[in-house]
Amino acid sequence: MVLFMAVAHGETVQCAITRDALEEHFWTPVGATDARLLKAYMDGRKRIAAAVERKMLRDRRAPIVLHASDFSH
């Protein structure tokens, strides 16, 4: 899991993205190191930020935790 802060709709919120989400949607190998998880987060941060915004539209409770299902459309 990668923890991060995001600004969405004028609010700063505590967020996290699960390992499963990074493995399934951001090409992170299963069992990857923390450094590789962080690289996958950094490489995908625009998509991740968009998912945070979508999730905040549905529910403004913090923290926001992104799961693999949040990237399946």
Short mmCIF file of the C-alpha atoms (twelve columns), coordinates in Angstrom:
data_MODEL
# 
_entry.id   MODEL 
# 
loop_
_atom_site.group_PDB 
_atom_site.id 
_atom_site.type_symbol 
_atom_site.label_atom_id 
_atom_site.label_alt_id 
_atom_site.label_comp_id 
_atom_site.label_asym_id 
_atom_site.label_seq_id 
_atom_site.Cartn_x 
_atom_site.Cartn_y 
_atom_site.Cartn_z 
_atom_site.pdbx_PDB_model_num 
ATOM 1  C CA . MET A 1  0.000   0.000  0.000   1 
ATOM 2  C CA . VAL A 2  1.210   3.490  -0.829  1 
ATOM 3  C CA . LEU A 3  -0.002  6.365  1.354   1 
ATOM 4  C CA . PHE A 4  -0.226  9.878  -0.079  1 
ATOM 5  C CA . MET A 5  -2.006  13.206 0.229   1 
ATOM 6  C CA . ALA A 6  -4.136  14.524 -2.613  1 
ATOM 7  C CA . VAL A 7  -6.022  17.715 -3.359  1 
ATOM 8  C CA . ALA A 8  -9.453  17.110 -4.828  1 
ATOM 9  C CA . HIS A 9  -12.316 19.572 -5.081  1 
ATOM 10 C CA . GLY A 10 -10.358 22.116 -3.044  1 
ATOM 11 C CA . GLU A 11 -9.749  19.739 -0.144  1 
ATOM 12 C CA . THR A 12 -6.549  18.018 0.926   1 
ATOM 13 C CA . VAL A 13 -7.287  14.411 1.831   1 
ATOM 14 C CA . GLN A 14 -5.279  11.481 3.106   1 
ATOM 15 C CA . CYS A 15 -5.285  8.666  0.551   1 
ATOM 16 C CA . ALA A 16 -3.879  5.218  -0.097  1 
ATOM 17 C CA . ILE A 17 -3.685  2.854  -3.046  1 
ATOM 18 C CA . THR A 18 -3.565  -0.871 -2.415  1 
ATOM 19 C CA . ARG A 19 -0.884  -3.239 -3.600  1 
ATOM 20 C CA . ASP A 20 -3.552  -5.140 -5.556  1 
ATOM 21 C CA . ALA A 21 -4.495  -2.005 -7.490  1 
ATOM 22 C CA . LEU A 22 -0.857  -1.311 -8.324  1 
ATOM 23 C CA . GLU A 23 -0.299  -4.917 -9.397  1 
ATOM 24 C CA . GLU A 24 -3.446  -5.182 -11.525 1 
ATOM 25 C CA . HIS A 25 -3.526  -1.742 -13.165 1 
ATOM 26 C CA . PHE A 26 -0.031  -0.240 -12.937 1 
ATOM 27 C CA . TRP A 27 2.186   -3.134 -14.056 1 
ATOM 28 C CA . THR A 28 3.732   -3.808 -10.665 1 
ATOM 29 C CA . PRO A 29 5.063   -7.367 -10.313 1 
ATOM 30 C CA . VAL A 30 3.503   -9.503 -7.570  1 
ATOM 31 C CA . GLY A 31 5.706   -9.286 -4.476  1 
ATOM 32 C CA . ALA A 32 7.424   -6.099 -5.661  1 
ATOM 33 C CA . THR A 33 9.602   -4.124 -3.278  1 
ATOM 34 C CA . ASP A 34 8.389   -0.942 -1.624  1 
ATOM 35 C CA . ALA A 35 10.604  1.040  -3.991  1 
ATOM 36 C CA . ARG A 36 8.901   -0.567 -7.013  1 
ATOM 37 C CA . LEU A 37 5.441   0.139  -5.541  1 
ATOM 38 C CA . LEU A 38 6.405   3.783  -5.105  1 
ATOM 39 C CA . LYS A 39 7.696   3.951  -8.689  1 
ATOM 40 C CA . ALA A 40 4.414   2.508  -9.981  1 
ATOM 41 C CA . TYR A 41 2.517   5.118  -7.949  1 
ATOM 42 C CA . MET A 42 4.672   7.949  -9.320  1 
ATOM 43 C CA . ASP A 43 4.324   6.691  -12.901 1 
ATOM 44 C CA . GLY A 44 0.540   6.451  -12.568 1 
ATOM 45 C CA . ARG A 45 -0.161  9.462  -10.390 1 
ATOM 46 C CA . LYS A 46 -2.372  11.234 -12.957 1 
ATOM 47 C CA . ARG A 47 -4.693  8.218  -13.254 1 
ATOM 48 C CA . ILE A 48 -4.580  7.797  -9.484  1 
ATOM 49 C CA . ALA A 49 -5.480  11.462 -8.913  1 
ATOM 50 C CA . ALA A 50 -8.431  11.083 -11.289 1 
ATOM 51 C CA . ALA A 51 -9.617  8.036  -9.325  1 
ATOM 52 C CA . VAL A 52 -9.369  10.016 -6.066  1 
ATOM 53 C CA . GLU A 53 -11.531 12.758 -7.574  1 
ATOM 54 C CA . ARG A 54 -14.134 10.259 -8.794  1 
ATOM 55 C CA . LYS A 55 -14.236 8.570  -5.400  1 
ATOM 56 C CA . MET A 56 -14.613 11.907 -3.606  1 
ATOM 57 C CA . LEU A 57 -17.619 12.739 -5.787  1 
ATOM 58 C CA . ARG A 58 -19.311 9.572  -4.525  1 
ATOM 59 C CA . ASP A 59 -18.220 9.826  -0.885  1 
ATOM 60 C CA . ARG A 60 -16.291 12.646 0.784   1 
ATOM 61 C CA . ARG A 61 -15.206 10.642 3.823   1 
ATOM 62 C CA . ALA A 62 -11.467 10.502 4.355   1 
ATOM 63 C CA . PRO A 63 -9.208  8.660  4.110   1 
ATOM 64 C CA . ILE A 64 -9.724  7.637  0.501   1 
ATOM 65 C CA . VAL A 65 -8.506  4.102  -0.192  1 
ATOM 66 C CA . LEU A 66 -8.206  3.077  -3.818  1 
ATOM 67 C CA . HIS A 67 -8.662  -0.596 -4.671  1 
ATOM 68 C CA . ALA A 68 -8.252  -2.437 -7.956  1 
ATOM 69 C CA . SER A 69 -12.013 -2.107 -8.564  1 
ATOM 70 C CA . ASP A 70 -11.664 1.691  -8.615  1 
ATOM 71 C CA . PHE A 71 -9.757  1.376  -11.909 1 
ATOM 72 C CA . SER A 72 -12.082 -1.112 -13.625 1 
ATOM 73 C CA . HIS A 73 -14.530 0.689  -15.861 1 
# 
